[in-house]
Amino acid sequence: MKAAVYYGVGDIRVEEIPVPEIDESELLVRVKACAVCGTDNRIYRHGHFKIPAGAKRILGHETCGEIAKAGAKVRRFAAGDRVAIAPNIGCGSCHMCIQGFNQLCPTYEAFGISLDGGFAQYLRIPAWATGNVVQIPDQVSYRQAVLSEPLSCVYNAYEAYKTVPGDTVLIIGAGPIGALHALLNKK
């Protein structure tokens, strides 16, 4: 498969690598869309503390696709299911995870950061991360579904600040996050 492999600051190479193997409790997702996030740009320009020097990583955490293969012990998904992947995987037992804030887990793992991500033709979902996979409805395109992760970030801010459509808000930046803020706050 083709993959965009991060080798270090300013060094991403498109390479041919083997399709990941999965075990009986894992999933293999055929990536249909993966958006470029500001985090991907920051990693490319400055690195990331969860990617040690000398390590290679496939970036990309705003990912959706279809299940290409489900391990024999996987019950919730089958080949052909259309899915999106929530990137941050909390430990499940710390104070933040118990409250439902796995994105604030001090030992979180994340696709495209500490695990290989979606800038490849296939993405392996380890057994302990299958809870981060959600089905997407047939009427939602992959181009729409890939925005579910950034939209969830925007919606989280929307709820935290308790804005409602028609409120006066200041949005700095006209990228995808800024555009999604504008859409949510539109009359």
Accessible surface in RSA format (square Angstrom, percent):
REM  Atomic radii and reference values for relative SASA: ProtOr
REM  Chains: A
REM  Algorithm: Lee & Richards
REM  Probe-radius: 1.40
REM  Slices: 20
REM RES _ NUM      All-atoms   Total-Side   Main-Chain    Non-polar    All polar
REM                ABS   REL    ABS   REL    ABS   REL    ABS   REL    ABS   REL
RES MET A   1    20.88  10.8   2.62   1.7  18.26  43.5   8.75   7.4  12.13  16.1
RES LYS A   2   119.07  58.1 117.40  72.0   1.67   4.0  78.61  70.8  40.46  43.1
RES ALA A   3     2.93   2.7   0.00   0.0   2.93   6.7   2.81   4.0   0.12   0.3
RES ALA A   4    23.07  21.2  20.29  31.3   2.78   6.3  20.29  28.6   2.78   7.4
RES VAL A   5     7.44   4.9   7.44   6.7   0.00   0.0   7.44   6.5   0.00   0.0
RES TYR A   6     7.60   3.5   7.53   4.3   0.07   0.2   3.48   2.6   4.12   5.1
RES TYR A   7    54.78  25.6  39.16  22.3  15.62  40.7  29.92  22.5  24.86  30.6
RES GLY A   8    21.18  26.1   0.00   N/A  21.18  26.1  21.18  58.1   0.00   0.0
RES VAL A   9    93.31  61.4  67.75  61.3  25.55  61.6  67.75  58.9  25.55  69.3
RES GLY A  10    44.32  54.7   0.00   N/A  44.32  54.7  19.06  52.3  25.26  56.6
RES ASP A  11    45.54  31.9  42.74  42.5   2.80   6.6  19.55  46.0  25.99  25.9
RES ILE A  12    64.95  37.0  36.39  27.1  28.56  68.8  36.39  26.2  28.56  77.5
RES ARG A  13   111.04  46.6 105.86  54.0   5.17  12.3  40.97  56.0  70.07  42.5
RES VAL A  14   111.73  73.5  81.43  73.7  30.30  73.0  81.43  70.8  30.30  82.2
RES GLU A  15    45.29  26.0  38.08  28.8   7.21  17.2  26.72  51.7  18.58  15.2
RES GLU A  16   122.17  70.1  93.16  70.5  29.01  69.1  61.04 118.1  61.13  49.9
RES ILE A  17    44.62  25.4  38.84  28.9   5.77  13.9  43.31  31.2   1.31   3.6
RES PRO A  18   115.77  84.4  98.61  89.9  17.16  62.4 109.98  90.8   5.79  36.0
RES VAL A  19    60.01  39.5  50.09  45.3   9.92  23.9  50.09  43.5   9.92  26.9
RES PRO A  20    36.50  26.6  21.90  20.0  14.60  53.1  32.51  26.8   3.99  24.8
RES GLU A  21   147.14  84.5 132.89 100.5  14.25  33.9  63.69 123.2  83.45  68.1
RES ILE A  22    29.51  16.8   3.10   2.3  26.41  63.6   5.79   4.2  23.72  64.4
RES ASP A  23    79.69  55.8  69.13  68.8  10.56  25.0  43.00 101.2  36.69  36.6
RES GLU A  24    88.48  50.8  80.62  61.0   7.86  18.7  25.55  49.4  62.93  51.4
RES SER A  25    36.74  31.0  32.84  43.8   3.90   9.0  17.54  37.4  19.20  26.9
RES GLU A  26    11.27   6.5  11.27   8.5   0.00   0.0   0.00   0.0  11.27   9.2
RES LEU A  27     0.00   0.0   0.00   0.0   0.00   0.0   0.00   0.0   0.00   0.0
RES LEU A  28    12.67   7.1  12.67   9.1   0.00   0.0  12.67   8.9   0.00   0.0
RES VAL A  29     0.00   0.0   0.00   0.0   0.00   0.0   0.00   0.0   0.00   0.0
RES ARG A  30    78.67  33.0  78.67  40.1   0.00   0.0  27.10  37.0  51.57  31.3
RES VAL A  31    25.66  16.9   8.55   7.7  17.12  41.2   8.55   7.4  17.12  46.4
RES LYS A  32    97.42  47.5  64.57  39.6  32.85  78.2  23.56  21.2  73.85  78.7
RES ALA A  33    19.97  18.4  11.64  18.0   8.33  19.0  19.97  28.1   0.00   0.0
RES CYS A  34    31.99  24.2   4.79   5.3  27.20  63.9   5.32  13.5  26.67  28.8
RES ALA A  35    25.56  23.5  16.43  25.4   9.12  20.8  25.56  36.0   0.00   0.0
RES VAL A  36   109.29  71.9  86.06  77.9  23.23  56.0  86.06  74.8  23.23  63.0
RES CYS A  37    27.29  20.6  21.65  24.1   5.64  13.3   5.45  13.8  21.85  23.6
RES GLY A  38    39.62  48.9   0.00   N/A  39.62  48.9  28.43  78.0  11.19  25.1
RES THR A  39    28.34  20.2  28.34  28.7   0.00   0.0  11.97  16.1  16.36  24.7
RES ASP A  40     4.61   3.2   3.88   3.9   0.73   1.7   3.94   9.3   0.68   0.7
RES ASN A  41    67.74  46.7  63.35  61.2   4.39  10.6  16.18  38.9  51.56  49.8
RES ARG A  42   135.74  57.0 135.74  69.2   0.00   0.0  58.59  80.1  77.14  46.8
RES ILE A  43     1.24   0.7   1.24   0.9   0.00   0.0   1.24   0.9   0.00   0.0
RES TYR A  44    85.95  40.1  85.95  48.9   0.00   0.0  50.34  37.8  35.60  43.9
RES ARG A  45   133.19  55.9 118.02  60.2  15.17  36.1  29.72  40.6 103.47  62.7
RES HIS A  46   128.17  70.0  98.79  68.7  29.38  75.2  71.37  73.6  56.80  66.1
RES GLY A  47    19.39  23.9   0.00   N/A  19.39  23.9   8.82  24.2  10.57  23.7
RES HIS A  48    41.95  22.9  24.83  17.3  17.11  43.8  21.69  22.4  20.25  23.6
RES PHE A  49   168.46  84.3 128.61  79.7  39.84 103.7 141.03  85.5  27.42  78.5
RES LYS A  50    41.47  20.2  27.93  17.1  13.54  32.2  15.40  13.9  26.07  27.8
RES ILE A  51    13.09   7.4   1.70   1.3  11.39  27.5   1.70   1.2  11.39  30.9
RES PRO A  52    85.71  62.5  74.64  68.0  11.07  40.2  84.25  69.6   1.46   9.1
RES ALA A  53   112.66 103.6  69.84 107.8  42.82  97.4  82.01 115.5  30.66  81.2
RES GLY A  54    76.39  94.2   0.00   N/A  76.39  94.2  39.78 109.2  36.61  82.0
RES ALA A  55    29.92  27.5  18.24  28.1  11.68  26.6  27.59  38.9   2.32   6.2
RES LYS A  56   114.99  56.1  98.47  60.4  16.51  39.3  51.30  46.2  63.69  67.8
RES ARG A  57    39.51  16.6  38.31  19.5   1.20   2.9   1.19   1.6  38.32  23.2
RES ILE A  58     9.12   5.2   9.12   6.8   0.00   0.0   9.12   6.6   0.00   0.0
RES LEU A  59     1.56   0.9   1.56   1.1   0.00   0.0   1.56   1.1   0.00   0.0
RES GLY A  60     0.00   0.0   0.00   N/A   0.00   0.0   0.00   0.0   0.00   0.0
RES HIS A  61    13.51   7.4  12.21   8.5   1.30   3.3   5.91   6.1   7.60   8.8
RES GLU A  62     8.69   5.0   8.44   6.4   0.25   0.6   0.25   0.5   8.44   6.9
RES THR A  63     6.22   4.4   1.76   1.8   4.46  10.6   1.43   1.9   4.78   7.2
RES CYS A  64     0.00   0.0   0.00   0.0   0.00   0.0   0.00   0.0   0.00   0.0
RES GLY A  65     0.00   0.0   0.00   N/A   0.00   0.0   0.00   0.0   0.00   0.0
RES GLU A  66    39.37  22.6  39.37  29.8   0.00   0.0   0.00   0.0  39.37  32.1
RES ILE A  67     1.35   0.8   0.00   0.0   1.35   3.3   0.00   0.0   1.35   3.7
RES ALA A  68    26.36  24.2   4.67   7.2  21.69  49.3   6.45   9.1  19.91  52.7
RES LYS A  69   114.78  56.0 112.90  69.3   1.88   4.5  66.71  60.0  48.08  51.2
RES ALA A  70    30.64  28.2   8.01  12.4  22.63  51.5   8.01  11.3  22.63  59.9
RES GLY A  71     9.36  11.5   0.00   N/A   9.36  11.5   6.58  18.1   2.78   6.2
RES ALA A  72    81.05  74.5  56.60  87.3  24.46  55.6  68.49  96.4  12.57  33.3
RES LYS A  73   125.48  61.2 108.18  66.4  17.30  41.2  62.38  56.1  63.10  67.2
RES VAL A  74    22.33  14.7   7.71   7.0  14.62  35.2  13.18  11.4   9.15  24.8
RES ARG A  75   196.92  82.7 161.18  82.2  35.74  85.1  79.46 108.6 117.47  71.2
RES ARG A  76   138.45  58.1 115.20  58.7  23.24  55.3  75.67 103.4  62.78  38.0
RES PHE A  77    12.51   6.3   3.52   2.2   9.00  23.4   6.16   3.7   6.36  18.2
RES ALA A  78    55.61  51.1  53.12  82.0   2.48   5.7  55.48  78.1   0.12   0.3
RES ALA A  79    71.20  65.5  45.45  70.1  25.75  58.6  46.02  64.8  25.18  66.7
RES GLY A  80    45.40  56.0   0.00   N/A  45.40  56.0  28.70  78.8  16.70  37.4
RES ASP A  81    36.41  25.5  30.59  30.4   5.82  13.8   6.14  14.4  30.28  30.2
RES ARG A  82    44.75  18.8  40.04  20.4   4.70  11.2  24.00  32.8  20.75  12.6
RES VAL A  83     0.00   0.0   0.00   0.0   0.00   0.0   0.00   0.0   0.00   0.0
RES ALA A  84     4.69   4.3   4.69   7.2   0.00   0.0   4.69   6.6   0.00   0.0
RES ILE A  85     6.09   3.5   1.44   1.1   4.65  11.2   2.23   1.6   3.87  10.5
RES ALA A  86    48.53  44.6  42.29  65.3   6.24  14.2  47.08  66.3   1.45   3.8
RES PRO A  87     9.48   6.9   9.29   8.5   0.19   0.7   9.48   7.8   0.00   0.0
RES ASN A  88    43.29  29.9  41.16  39.8   2.12   5.1   5.07  12.2  38.21  36.9
RES ILE A  89    10.66   6.1   8.75   6.5   1.91   4.6   8.96   6.5   1.70   4.6
RES GLY A  90    19.05  23.5   0.00   N/A  19.05  23.5   1.37   3.8  17.68  39.6
RES CYS A  91    65.64  49.7  25.30  28.2  40.34  94.8  31.99  81.1  33.65  36.3
RES GLY A  92    56.01  69.1   0.00   N/A  56.01  69.1  31.53  86.5  24.48  54.8
RES SER A  93    84.14  71.1  67.38  89.9  16.76  38.6  43.71  93.1  40.43  56.6
RES CYS A  94    30.04  22.7  20.18  22.5   9.86  23.2  29.92  75.8   0.12   0.1
RES HIS A  95   132.90  72.6 122.24  85.0  10.66  27.3  86.17  88.8  46.73  54.4
RES MET A  96    52.37  27.1  52.22  34.6   0.15   0.4  37.12  31.6  15.25  20.2
RES CYS A  97    17.36  13.1   3.15   3.5  14.21  33.4   2.83   7.2  14.53  15.7
RES ILE A  98   129.45  73.7  99.20  73.9  30.25  72.9 105.68  76.1  23.77  64.5
RES GLN A  99    89.50  50.0  58.43  42.7  31.07  74.0  33.04  70.3  56.45  42.8
RES GLY A 100    57.67  71.1   0.00   N/A  57.67  71.1  33.26  91.3  24.42  54.7
RES PHE A 101    86.49  43.3  86.49  53.6   0.00   0.0  86.49  52.4   0.00   0.0
RES ASN A 102    52.08  35.9  52.08  50.3   0.00   0.0  15.22  36.6  36.86  35.6
RES GLN A 103    77.23  43.2  62.72  45.8  14.51  34.6  36.80  78.3  40.43  30.7
RES LEU A 104    99.61  55.5  83.25  59.6  16.36  41.1  87.61  61.5  12.00  32.3
RES CYS A 105     3.21   2.4   0.00   0.0   3.21   7.5   0.00   0.0   3.21   3.5
RES PRO A 106   102.59  74.8  67.49  61.5  35.11 127.6  78.74  65.0  23.85 148.2
RES THR A 107    87.45  62.2  76.26  77.3  11.19  26.7  71.85  96.5  15.60  23.6
RES TYR A 108    38.85  18.1  38.75  22.0   0.09   0.2  25.23  19.0  13.61  16.8
RES GLU A 109    60.09  34.5  60.09  45.5   0.00   0.0  17.89  34.6  42.20  34.5
RES ALA A 110     0.33   0.3   0.33   0.5   0.00   0.0   0.33   0.5   0.00   0.0
RES PHE A 111     2.60   1.3   2.60   1.6   0.00   0.0   2.60   1.6   0.00   0.0
RES GLY A 112     0.06   0.1   0.00   N/A   0.06   0.1   0.00   0.0   0.06   0.1
RES ILE A 113    12.26   7.0  12.26   9.1   0.00   0.0  12.26   8.8   0.00   0.0
RES SER A 114    19.86  16.8   8.45  11.3  11.41  26.3   8.68  18.5  11.18  15.7
RES LEU A 115    33.69  18.8  31.87  22.8   1.83   4.6  33.69  23.7   0.00   0.0
RES ASP A 116    64.92  45.5  57.90  57.6   7.02  16.6  16.79  39.5  48.13  48.0
RES GLY A 117     0.83   1.0   0.00   N/A   0.83   1.0   0.04   0.1   0.78   1.8
RES GLY A 118     1.69   2.1   0.00   N/A   1.69   2.1   0.00   0.0   1.69   3.8
RES PHE A 119    40.21  20.1  29.69  18.4  10.52  27.4  38.37  23.3   1.84   5.3
RES ALA A 120    11.78  10.8   0.05   0.1  11.73  26.7   5.77   8.1   6.01  15.9
RES GLN A 121    90.08  50.4  86.15  63.0   3.93   9.4  26.67  56.8  63.41  48.1
RES TYR A 122    47.52  22.2  45.43  25.8   2.09   5.4  16.50  12.4  31.02  38.2
RES LEU A 123     3.18   1.8   2.14   1.5   1.04   2.6   3.18   2.2   0.00   0.0
RES ARG A 124    90.90  38.2  84.56  43.1   6.34  15.1  19.79  27.0  71.11  43.1
RES ILE A 125     0.00   0.0   0.00   0.0   0.00   0.0   0.00   0.0   0.00   0.0
RES PRO A 126     3.89   2.8   3.89   3.5   0.00   0.0   3.89   3.2   0.00   0.0
RES ALA A 127    43.54  40.0  32.00  49.4  11.54  26.3  32.63  46.0  10.91  28.9
RES TRP A 128   143.74  57.7 112.02  54.2  31.72  74.5 105.19  56.1  38.55  62.5
RES ALA A 129     0.24   0.2   0.00   0.0   0.24   0.5   0.24   0.3   0.00   0.0
RES THR A 130    26.03  18.5  25.95  26.3   0.08   0.2   4.29   5.8  21.74  32.9
RES GLY A 131    58.41  72.0   0.00   N/A  58.41  72.0  29.72  81.6  28.70  64.3
RES ASN A 132    21.94  15.1  18.64  18.0   3.30   7.9   4.06   9.8  17.89  17.3
RES VAL A 133     0.00   0.0   0.00   0.0   0.00   0.0   0.00   0.0   0.00   0.0
RES VAL A 134    79.62  52.4  77.62  70.3   2.00   4.8  79.62  69.2   0.00   0.0
RES GLN A 135   101.88  57.0  77.51  56.6  24.38  58.0  26.93  57.3  74.96  56.8
RES ILE A 136    19.69  11.2  11.14   8.3   8.54  20.6  12.07   8.7   7.62  20.7
RES PRO A 137    66.64  48.6  54.13  49.3  12.51  45.5  65.89  54.4   0.75   4.7
RES ASP A 138   124.55  87.2 100.70 100.2  23.85  56.4  35.63  83.9  88.92  88.7
RES GLN A 139   151.30  84.6 116.77  85.3  34.53  82.2  66.55 141.6  84.75  64.3
RES VAL A 140    41.61  27.4  41.48  37.6   0.14   0.3  41.61  36.2   0.00   0.0
RES SER A 141    50.28  42.5  43.03  57.4   7.25  16.7  45.47  96.8   4.81   6.7
RES TYR A 142    42.93  20.0  40.83  23.2   2.10   5.5  37.77  28.4   5.16   6.4
RES ARG A 143   202.10  84.9 194.10  98.9   8.00  19.1  70.83  96.8 131.27  79.6
RES GLN A 144   108.13  60.5  98.36  71.9   9.77  23.3  35.89  76.4  72.23  54.8
RES ALA A 145     4.60   4.2   0.05   0.1   4.54  10.3   4.17   5.9   0.42   1.1
RES VAL A 146    14.88   9.8  12.97  11.7   1.91   4.6  13.98  12.2   0.89   2.4
RES LEU A 147    66.92  37.3  66.78  47.8   0.14   0.4  66.92  47.0   0.00   0.0
RES SER A 148    54.39  46.0  45.56  60.8   8.83  20.3  40.48  86.2  13.90  19.5
RES GLU A 149    30.67  17.6  25.94  19.6   4.73  11.3  13.05  25.2  17.62  14.4
RES PRO A 150     4.07   3.0   3.31   3.0   0.76   2.8   4.07   3.4   0.00   0.0
RES LEU A 151    71.98  40.1  71.98  51.5   0.00   0.0  71.98  50.5   0.00   0.0
RES SER A 152    64.71  54.7  52.97  70.7  11.74  27.0  45.44  96.8  19.27  27.0
RES CYS A 153    65.81  49.8  53.90  60.1  11.91  28.0  24.35  61.7  41.47  44.7
RES VAL A 154     1.31   0.9   0.25   0.2   1.06   2.6   1.30   1.1   0.01   0.0
RES TYR A 155   101.59  47.4 101.59  57.8   0.00   0.0  66.15  49.7  35.44  43.7
RES ASN A 156    86.53  59.7  83.24  80.4   3.29   7.9  16.00  38.5  70.54  68.2
RES ALA A 157    29.55  27.2  25.03  38.6   4.52  10.3  29.03  40.9   0.53   1.4
RES TYR A 158    33.65  15.7  29.21  16.6   4.44  11.6  24.08  18.1   9.57  11.8
RES GLU A 159    95.41  54.8  86.09  65.1   9.32  22.2  29.20  56.5  66.20  54.1
RES ALA A 160    70.13  64.5  36.51  56.3  33.62  76.5  48.36  68.1  21.78  57.7
RES TYR A 161   172.64  80.6 150.14  85.4  22.50  58.5 106.39  79.9  66.25  81.7
RES LYS A 162   165.50  80.7 143.00  87.7  22.51  53.6 110.41  99.4  55.10  58.7
RES THR A 163    28.60  20.3  24.00  24.3   4.61  11.0  23.42  31.5   5.19   7.8
RES VAL A 164    83.62  55.0  83.62  75.7   0.00   0.0  83.62  72.7   0.00   0.0
RES PRO A 165    73.76  53.8  55.42  50.5  18.34  66.7  55.42  45.8  18.34 114.0
RES GLY A 166    34.29  42.3   0.00   N/A  34.29  42.3  11.51  31.6  22.77  51.0
RES ASP A 167    60.63  42.5  45.77  45.6  14.86  35.1  14.39  33.9  46.24  46.1
RES THR A 168   142.22 101.2 108.30 109.8  33.93  80.9  79.85 107.3  62.37  94.3
RES VAL A 169    55.56  36.6  26.55  24.0  29.01  69.9  33.42  29.0  22.15  60.1
RES LEU A 170   150.97  84.1 119.00  85.1  31.97  80.4 121.04  85.0  29.92  80.5
RES ILE A 171    57.84  32.9  31.40  23.4  26.43  63.7  34.59  24.9  23.25  63.1
RES ILE A 172   154.11  87.7 121.37  90.4  32.74  78.9 124.62  89.7  29.49  80.0
RES GLY A 173    49.80  61.4   0.00   N/A  49.80  61.4  36.05  98.9  13.75  30.8
RES ALA A 174   102.87  94.6  68.18 105.2  34.69  78.9  73.59 103.6  29.28  77.6
RES GLY A 175    37.84  46.7   0.00   N/A  37.84  46.7  30.74  84.4   7.10  15.9
RES PRO A 176    89.68  65.4  80.42  73.3   9.26  33.7  88.67  73.2   1.00   6.2
RES ILE A 177    79.21  45.1  78.64  58.6   0.57   1.4  78.64  56.6   0.57   1.5
RES GLY A 178     8.31  10.2   0.00   N/A   8.31  10.2   3.69  10.1   4.61  10.3
RES ALA A 179    48.72  44.8  41.32  63.8   7.40  16.8  48.06  67.7   0.66   1.8
RES LEU A 180    18.38  10.2  18.20  13.0   0.17   0.4  18.20  12.8   0.17   0.5
RES HIS A 181    42.96  23.5  42.96  29.9   0.00   0.0  19.96  20.6  23.01  26.8
RES ALA A 182    49.58  45.6  42.46  65.5   7.12  16.2  45.39  63.9   4.19  11.1
RES LEU A 183   118.44  66.0 102.67  73.5  15.77  39.6 103.45  72.7  14.99  40.3
RES LEU A 184    45.06  25.1  39.39  28.2   5.67  14.2  41.36  29.0   3.69   9.9
RES ASN A 185    14.90  10.3   9.00   8.7   5.90  14.2   4.13   9.9  10.77  10.4
RES LYS A 186   143.30  69.9 127.78  78.4  15.53  37.0  81.79  73.6  61.51  65.5
RES LYS A 187   200.02  97.6 146.90  90.1  53.11 126.5 113.65 102.3  86.37  92.0
END  Absolute sums over single chains surface
CHAIN  1 A    10628.6       8236.0       2392.6       6350.8       4277.8
END  Absolute sums over all chains
TOTAL         10628.6       8236.0       2392.6       6350.8       4277.8
